[in-house]
Amino acid sequence: MTTSNGQLALRLLQSPPPASPIPFADPAAPVAFLRAYFGDRLASRASDVSRFQEVVLRGRRGAGAGTVRLVLTTRDAAAYVADVELGADMQEVRVPLTAFRPGAQSLLPRPYPSFLPLTFQTVGPATLPLAQAEVLQVLLGPTTAPATTGRPFLDLESIYLR
């Protein structure tokens, strides 16, 4: 999609509700997600890693979307999470790397059969070792508000380290 200022953006959109209930469905599971590998790009900038202080995200939530969660996963499968507050208007949000805490990563795509766990967590260092980070997940959580007429979405214009 294209934003009002002409920039390209990626829209994460909740899929339509299924015709019948999904067995073992987790109501807290993300309604939309993105997973991107960036380990090769970060490795090529190894000398810059110590200077990065924050993750900068430019985006917006809409149609009753829930929490936006960023997950950085290291090569040892340790995950570090930070929740981001986005409004209905396109905005830039800066998330300090110190805001990322140990947590669980989502297994994407969804494991099958559906009774298998949706997340995985392993023990890692107490703080994010950015030089070892390889994967970014952007998760759009379910809304706690009453249902709206539109499907929840998240528009992402950019995500980068600064």
BADREN-887220 format. One line per field, with one value per residue (C-alpha): residue in three letters; x, y, z. Coordinates in pm, 1 decimal. Layout:
<sites>
res: ALA|... $
u: X|... $
v: Y|... $
w: Z|... $
</sites>
This chain:
<sites>
res: MET|THR|THR|SER|ASN|GLY|GLN|LEU|ALA|LEU|ARG|LEU|LEU|GLN|SER|PRO|PRO|PRO|ALA|SER|PRO|ILE|PRO|PHE|ALA|ASP|PRO|ALA|ALA|PRO|VAL|ALA|PHE|LEU|ARG|ALA|TYR|PHE|GLY|ASP|ARG|LEU|ALA|SER|ARG|ALA|SER|ASP|VAL|SER|ARG|PHE|GLN|GLU|VAL|VAL|LEU|ARG|GLY|ARG|ARG|GLY|ALA|GLY|ALA|GLY|THR|VAL|ARG|LEU|VAL|LEU|THR|THR|ARG|ASP|ALA|ALA|ALA|TYR|VAL|ALA|ASP|VAL|GLU|LEU|GLY|ALA|ASP|MET|GLN|GLU|VAL|ARG|VAL|PRO|LEU|THR|ALA|PHE|ARG|PRO|GLY|ALA|GLN|SER|LEU|LEU|PRO|ARG|PRO|TYR|PRO|SER|PHE|LEU|PRO|LEU|THR|PHE|GLN|THR|VAL|GLY|PRO|ALA|THR|LEU|PRO|LEU|ALA|GLN|ALA|GLU|VAL|LEU|GLN|VAL|LEU|LEU|GLY|PRO|THR|THR|ALA|PRO|ALA|THR|THR|GLY|ARG|PRO|PHE|LEU|ASP|LEU|GLU|SER|ILE|TYR|LEU|ARG $
u: 0.0|101.1|65.4|-81.7|267.3|345.5|569.4|535.0|413.3|345.9|0.6|-35.9|-405.5|-596.2|-737.4|-1116.5|-1271.0|-1289.7|-1621.9|-1592.0|-1393.3|-1032.1|-966.3|-709.5|-701.6|-519.7|-719.9|-396.8|-221.5|-116.3|-373.6|-107.5|270.5|587.5|916.5|1233.6|1588.9|1852.8|2155.8|2356.9|2297.9|2395.7|2708.0|2822.2|2796.7|2972.5|3179.0|2857.4|2671.8|2807.5|2680.7|2316.7|2094.9|1736.9|1496.3|1299.7|960.3|737.1|379.7|21.0|-248.0|-605.0|-949.6|-931.2|-583.8|-425.8|-72.4|226.2|517.2|871.3|1076.7|1449.0|1585.3|1953.2|2136.4|2102.1|1718.0|1700.0|1421.3|1392.5|1058.9|935.1|580.5|522.9|242.1|116.4|-182.9|-416.5|-193.8|140.8|410.8|772.0|835.4|1181.1|1233.2|1558.1|1748.7|1746.5|1365.4|1395.0|1349.6|1390.3|1069.4|914.0|930.3|636.3|685.5|609.4|445.3|200.8|293.5|72.1|-120.6|-275.5|-237.6|139.9|267.1|268.0|571.0|921.2|1143.1|1496.7|1732.4|1977.7|2169.8|1969.1|2024.0|1993.2|2325.1|2258.1|2562.1|2400.7|2051.3|1933.0|1552.9|1289.1|928.1|651.0|338.0|-5.4|-195.0|-569.5|-782.2|-954.6|-1211.9|-1550.8|-1547.8|-1531.7|-1660.8|-1311.7|-1036.9|-749.6|-436.2|-88.4|81.3|464.2|656.4|1001.4|1193.1|1564.0|1842.2|1984.1 $
v: 0.0|365.1|607.1|957.5|1105.5|863.4|622.4|248.6|58.5|-302.9|-380.3|-667.9|-753.7|-998.9|-1281.0|-1313.7|-1517.3|-1891.3|-2048.6|-2284.9|-2252.0|-2368.0|-2644.9|-2551.9|-2190.0|-1950.7|-1628.3|-1440.5|-1547.1|-1272.5|-1190.7|-1087.1|-1117.3|-1054.0|-1240.5|-1105.6|-1240.8|-966.0|-1151.5|-1116.3|-739.3|-691.3|-905.8|-680.6|-382.9|-548.0|-235.6|-27.6|-259.9|-102.4|241.1|137.4|262.1|208.4|44.7|303.2|199.4|411.4|286.7|298.9|68.6|68.1|-88.7|-195.4|-349.4|-472.5|-443.7|-427.6|-639.8|-642.2|-957.5|-978.3|-1334.0|-1426.6|-1705.5|-1910.4|-1875.4|-1638.3|-1386.2|-1028.7|-846.0|-488.6|-360.8|-52.3|200.8|312.1|530.4|560.7|817.3|735.5|807.0|730.8|543.7|495.0|188.7|190.8|-136.4|-135.7|-173.7|-524.9|-790.6|-1170.0|-1329.8|-1578.4|-1583.4|-1695.4|-2008.2|-1892.2|-2028.7|-2170.6|-2523.6|-2807.8|-2981.1|-2684.6|-2825.1|-2769.9|-2457.8|-2130.9|-1987.3|-2091.9|-1944.9|-2033.2|-1886.7|-1630.5|-1330.8|-1082.2|-805.6|-817.5|-912.8|-712.0|-848.7|-1195.2|-1084.6|-1240.4|-1232.6|-964.1|-1053.6|-793.7|-928.6|-766.4|-883.8|-935.8|-645.9|-638.0|-388.4|-489.8|-605.5|-333.0|-339.4|-356.0|-614.8|-511.0|-402.3|-263.3|-47.3|-50.0|205.2|129.7|-42.6|16.8|36.5|372.5 $
w: 0.0|-26.9|266.3|232.9|184.9|-100.2|95.0|49.1|356.1|437.9|577.3|822.9|820.0|1038.1|830.3|810.5|1092.2|1014.3|925.3|1222.5|1547.9|1539.6|1794.3|2062.7|1937.9|2170.5|2213.0|2300.5|1976.7|1733.4|1467.9|1215.0|1206.8|1013.1|1044.7|882.3|888.4|906.7|1047.7|726.2|712.9|1076.1|1031.9|747.5|985.6|1281.9|1349.5|1389.5|1627.6|1945.1|1833.0|1782.8|2065.4|1946.5|1704.6|1507.4|1375.3|1154.3|1137.6|1258.2|1393.9|1278.5|1296.1|1660.2|1642.9|1966.9|2100.1|1864.8|1988.5|1851.8|1910.2|1837.1|1834.4|1858.2|1679.3|2002.4|1986.7|2284.7|2228.9|2355.6|2341.9|2359.2|2319.4|2105.2|2136.2|1796.0|1720.3|1423.8|1250.0|1088.3|1346.7|1429.2|1754.3|1902.0|2119.2|2319.2|2296.3|2678.9|2664.0|2517.4|2785.6|2768.2|2647.0|2408.5|2032.6|1822.4|1614.5|1262.4|1064.6|1316.1|1428.9|1311.5|1460.2|1637.9|1991.5|1972.0|2154.0|1962.2|2143.4|2242.5|2511.6|2609.2|2866.0|2735.6|2866.9|3077.4|2821.5|2443.9|2279.6|1962.7|1778.1|1794.5|1681.2|1355.4|1334.6|1383.4|1449.8|1443.6|1610.1|1611.8|1915.8|1942.1|2054.7|2390.5|2266.0|2124.3|1762.2|1499.3|1146.1|993.7|1029.0|1258.4|1071.3|1118.6|855.2|862.1|663.1|806.8|1086.3|1139.0|1396.7|1493.8 $
</sites>
